[in-house]
């Protein structure tokens, strides 16, 4: 987890970014043509997994079931430690079959898990062990109804890093509020790596897989495993820093600070090819739906459809793939309820995609009955 090769020869062996930067000279960050002075000593990369059904009932409330953190040392951008905690859901203790298939988490793992409140305190003790926080957990919690909204007030030597706003804003926050669980203020601000990535390269949308492909990397591990997702997000963060992009708080409960498009500038590209949307590898596998949705905001990785129908696969496997795709789109549709015009447009686009996938499944079923 502590090494990565970014945009190089496919046969080039992996190397630690610290060595690539020149050993001890990497005190100001992993460099390639541009020095990065980090504002934090450590990045805590996080990616939750939560309960889900297929489809999700109206008003379905998700509960966190996997709480992983990957600790990345900022000056070398290498992984120093990891922690993975399975959380026992309180409201819906029995996982759906769909949830178990999607996440790979088994019922026995959550049955032997701990409460979310206990998990938060366990993470705090783990951070204490690395010298990142001091004192009891309760001392780091604000009074009920208060949020840590001013960036200048954030004084911790670490910051959480997520792929989008969903983990801390729409999963941890609401669940803690529903269950009256104390949440430390260091969860109220974070580095939204997806927005940072899109803003730096001038790209409108980028899933986790597309971010990896930008650096000629492939996903390592099992998709939708919280720990494996976190490790891959850490790899993207290392490559982003290596490209000259600093990581600072740009999202939080108090509001998002989205960077302006394309922070690289005309004379700051590491590659000969300009990193415009036209030339970046992220667009080479776009579907017509992707092109139609290019002007939408970035969307959750965990519910994005990326697998088209493969005609050379067995019919049963194709049918299962379409059913899984329908489940993901239904999940996305449920997550997009409410909001303004932008969300309404995204909801409409997802509905049409869902309608198309259902039609493909029906056509497949009809051809099966004819055969």
PEWOJO-V603690 format. One record per residue. N is the residue number from 1. PSI is psi in radians with two decimals (* if undefined). Layout:
n={N	N}
psi={PSI	PSI}
This chain:
n={1	2	3	4	5	6	7	8	9	10	11	12	13	14	15	16	17	18	19	20	21	22	23	24	25	26	27	28	29	30	31	32	33	34	35	36	37	38	39	40	41	42	43	44	45	46	47	48	49	50	51	52	53	54	55	56	57	58	59	60	61	62	63	64	65	66	67	68	69	70	71	72	73	74	75	76	77	78	79	80	81	82	83	84	85	86	87	88	89	90	91	92	93	94	95	96	97	98	99	100	101	102	103	104	105	106	107	108	109	110	111	112	113	114	115	116	117	118	119	120	121	122	123	124	125	126	127	128	129	130	131	132	133	134	135	136	137	138	139	140	141	142	143	144	145	146	147	148	149	150	151	152	153	154	155	156	157	158	159	160	161	162	163	164	165	166	167	168	169	170	171	172	173	174	175	176	177	178	179	180	181	182	183	184	185	186	187	188	189	190	191	192	193	194	195	196	197	198	199	200	201	202	203	204	205	206	207	208	209	210	211	212	213	214	215	216	217	218	219	220	221	222	223	224	225	226	227	228	229	230	231	232	233	234	235	236	237	238	239	240	241	242	243	244	245	246	247	248	249	250	251	252	253	254	255	256	257	258	259	260	261	262	263	264	265	266	267	268	269	270	271	272	273	274	275	276	277	278	279	280	281	282	283	284	285	286	287	288	289	290	291	292	293	294	295	296	297	298	299	300	301	302	303	304	305	306	307	308	309	310	311	312	313	314	315	316	317	318	319	320	321	322	323	324	325	326	327	328	329	330	331	332	333	334	335	336	337	338	339	340	341	342	343	344	345	346	347	348	349	350	351	352	353	354	355	356	357	358	359	360	361	362	363	364	365	366	367	368	369	370	371}
psi={-0.22	0.23	2.74	2.62	2.15	2.03	1.07	-2.89	2.29	-0.42	-0.04	2.28	2.62	2.57	2.63	2.41	-0.47	-0.74	-0.68	-0.47	-0.12	0.64	-2.20	-0.20	-0.03	0.38	-0.50	0.17	2.84	2.15	2.58	1.49	-0.20	2.27	2.35	2.08	1.92	2.48	-0.25	2.65	-0.52	2.63	2.27	1.73	2.31	2.45	1.86	2.73	2.51	2.87	2.60	2.80	3.03	1.73	2.95	2.25	2.81	2.31	0.34	2.32	2.07	2.60	2.36	2.32	-0.27	2.24	1.55	2.62	2.34	2.08	2.06	2.21	2.16	-0.69	-0.36	-0.22	0.69	2.68	2.18	-0.60	2.82	2.73	2.47	2.12	2.26	2.32	2.33	2.04	2.48	-0.79	-0.69	1.38	-0.38	2.12	2.50	2.74	-0.65	-0.75	-0.72	-0.68	-0.73	-0.81	-0.35	0.06	2.28	2.75	-0.68	-0.53	-0.70	-0.52	-0.62	0.12	-3.08	2.96	2.80	-0.68	-0.75	-0.68	-0.74	-0.70	-0.59	-0.70	-0.69	-0.78	-0.67	-0.74	-0.66	-0.71	-0.43	0.14	0.45	-0.36	2.76	2.62	3.07	2.76	-0.74	-0.52	-0.33	0.08	2.41	2.87	2.71	2.31	-0.14	2.58	2.72	1.53	-0.27	2.13	-0.58	-0.30	-0.15	1.92	0.16	2.65	0.10	2.90	2.57	2.56	2.25	2.83	1.38	3.14	-0.10	-0.72	-0.90	-0.52	-0.66	-0.13	-1.11	-0.85	-1.00	-0.67	-0.73	-0.66	-0.76	-0.70	0.13	0.82	2.33	2.28	2.22	2.60	-0.30	-0.08	-0.06	-0.21	2.53	2.98	2.00	1.68	-0.58	-0.79	-0.64	-0.78	-0.89	-0.69	-0.63	-0.68	-0.04	0.66	2.44	-0.82	2.51	1.95	3.03	-0.76	-0.69	-0.60	-0.74	-0.75	-0.43	-0.52	0.29	0.67	2.66	2.71	2.33	2.23	-2.68	2.12	2.50	0.12	2.12	-0.74	-0.77	-0.70	-0.76	-0.71	-0.68	-0.60	-0.67	-0.63	-0.72	-0.74	-0.73	-0.73	-0.64	-0.75	-0.70	-0.46	-0.04	0.21	2.15	2.66	2.02	2.86	2.17	0.17	2.76	3.02	-0.60	-0.06	2.76	2.47	1.45	2.23	2.70	2.76	2.48	1.45	-0.14	-0.72	2.86	-0.58	0.34	0.35	2.33	-0.52	2.76	-0.65	2.27	2.44	0.90	2.87	-0.51	-0.62	-0.23	2.52	-0.33	-0.40	-0.03	-0.35	0.44	2.48	2.93	-0.61	-0.68	-0.76	-0.68	-0.51	0.22	-0.51	0.05	2.83	2.84	2.60	2.85	2.31	-0.74	-0.23	0.36	2.39	2.25	-0.04	1.80	2.92	2.20	1.96	-0.29	0.06	2.75	2.59	-0.67	-0.69	-0.69	-0.66	-0.74	-0.68	-0.75	-0.68	-0.70	-0.68	-0.68	-0.74	-0.74	-0.72	-0.66	-0.66	-0.79	-0.72	-0.71	-0.62	-0.33	0.22	2.52	-3.03	-3.03	-2.69	-0.69	-0.79	-0.63	-0.70	-0.74	-0.69	-0.71	-0.74	-0.75	-0.69	-0.78	-0.66	-0.73	-0.73	-0.70	-0.72	-0.68	-0.67	-0.69	-0.68	-0.71	-0.70	-0.70	-0.71	-0.70	-0.76	-0.56	-0.71	-0.58	-0.74	*}
